[in-house]
Amino acid sequence: MNNKIIGLYFGSFNPIHIGHLLVATHTREAAQLDEVWFIVSPQNPFKLNSELADEQHRLNMVQLSVQQVDYFKASDIEFNLPKPSYTYITLQQLQEKHPEHTFKLIIGEDNVAKFDNWKEVQWIKDNFEILVYNRQTNNSENTFIHNTSFTILKLPMLDISSTAIRKRIKEEKIITFFTSNNVEKYIKENNLYK
């Protein structure tokens, strides 16, 4: 068995963009991860978003973005789990399927304030290291810096969001450089986010 340390990066990826890829790259380096798996969430219990593209489209875009990178993987594990997607169930499934790996959770600083509202949060904290990357938020670091469940990573900041990309598409502005070329092409071919 090939034991690996794997960061799990959950998200809607609606669509995936350069910011996601840079967060994964910097997190992998800062936390010395072997791989980062992008877990595409069909439905986030905290985001009931009518602008959510079909899950298969979002998975396809993640696959297009990571196909050239050996240490990035796209995962559809949540597609076959009950909706909405609860992280603890996904983590249990991953542990069962891949007992040889050590998994770490990657979350944004903006999720920390809501973290205690997650289902089975204590089990998650007891069983997984939680890697927190900084985001441009109004959260004071002091609210979580002393919580031993979290490992705080100071990553270079890049202010790109899926929301801003969807807005640009609606306004018929270019999204070149916001996401990879093949994802931009996929969005156009499938007429997404119009």
N, C-alpha and C positions, 0 to 999 in steps of 0.2 A: 504493500500500500504506500502511496505517495502522500505523505502528510504535508498539508499546506496550511498556511495562515491566510484566511480569505476575509476580505472586507465585503460586507453586504450593503449595497447602496440602493435603498428602496426609493421609488418615486413613480409619479405618473408619467414623467418624460413626455410631456404633451406640448411641444415636441422636445426631444433631447437636443441640447445645444453645447456649444464650446465650453461654457461655464461648468456643466456637468462633467465633461471629460477632463477639464483641468482640476476640478475638485478631486476626482477619482485618482488622477495622476499624482497630485501633491499628497493626498492622503496615503496612497500606497507607499510613497517614498518616506513620508514622515513617520508612519507607523510600521514600516518595514513589512508590508504585506506581500505575499507571493502573488495574489490575484485580487481583483475587485470584480464582484458579480453585480450587475445591474438588475435588480429585481423589479420588473415592470408590474405595477399595481393596477389591476383592473378597476378597482374602486377603493379609494382611500376613505375610511369612515369619517374623516374630518373635512373631506372635500367633496361635496355633492355638486359637481361642475357640469353644467349643460354643454360647455365647450370641449368636453373630453372627447378626443378622437377615439375611434374604435380601438380596443386593446390590441388587436392583431396589427393594425397600422403602427401603433406606438412601439410594439415589439420589433416590427420590421425596421423601423427607423433606428432603434438602439442597435440592432444587429448590423445594419449598414455602417453605423458610426464606429463600432468596435471590431469589425471583421479583420482589420489589418494588425490588430494588437493582441499578441499571444496571452497577455496577462489580464485582459478584460474579457468578460463573458456576459452575454445577455441571457436572462432567465425568465421563463414563463411559468415558474412553479405555482404562482398564485392563480393562474387561469383555471386550474382544476380544484381550487379550494373554495369554501363557501364565501359569498360576498355579503357585506364588505370585507376587505382583507384585513385580518388582524395579525400583526407582526409575530406575536408569540406562536400562533399556529404554523406560520411559515417557518419560523426558527425550529420548531419541533420536527417538522417534515424534513428540513435540511439536515438536522442532526441524525434522523433515522436513515436517510438516504446516503449520507456521507459521514459516518462516524469517525473516519480517519482524519477529517479536517478540523481545524479550530476556526470558528467563525467569530468575527467582530462586527458590531453594528456601526454603520456610518450614518450620523444624522447632522442636520444643520442646527446651528445655534438657535434658530427661530423655533425649533421643535422642543427645546429643553423646557421651556415654560409650560408646555402642554404634556410633557412626558409622563407625569404622574397620573394623567387621565387615560393612559393607554391600558388596554386589557392585560391582566396578569403582569403588571409592570414590575412587581417585586421578583417574580421568577426570571424575567429578562435581566434585571440588574444582578441577580445572584449568579446567573449562568453565562453572561456575555460581557466582554469589555465594550463600552460604548464610546466610540470616537466622535468627538464633536468638532465640526469645522465652523469657523467664524463666518457670519453673514452680516450684511448691512442691516442691522436691526436696532431697535431702541432698548433692547434688553441690557440690563446691567450684568456684567460678568459675575458680579458678586452673588447673583441669585443661584448660580450653580457651580461656581469654581471650586467650592469646598466639598461638593458631593463626590465621594470617592468612586461612585459608579462611572463617572465620566472622565475621559482623557481628552483634554482640550488641545486642539491643534490650531496653531496660528498659520493660516495659509494666505497666500497672496489673494487679494480681493479682486473680483471681477464682477461688475454689475450688469449681468445679463440674466433675463428671466424668460421662461416659456410664455408667460402672460404678455410680456413686451413683444415677443416674436409673433404671437397670434394677432396682437394689435397691428403690428406692421403689415402683416399679410392682409388683414381687413382693409387697411388704408392703402393697399397696393404699393407698399414700399418694398425695397429689396431686403432680403435677409441673408445675403452673401456675407460671409465672415462671422455671422452669429451662430451658424450651425455648419456641419460639414456639407460639402458640395453634393454628395449623393443623397443626403437627407433633404436638402433644398429641392433637388430634382424630384425626389419621391413625393414631397408635399405638393409640388406643382402637378405632377402626373396624376395624383389621386385627388386633386382639388380639395385639399384639407384646409380647414380654418377660414373658409370664405364667409 
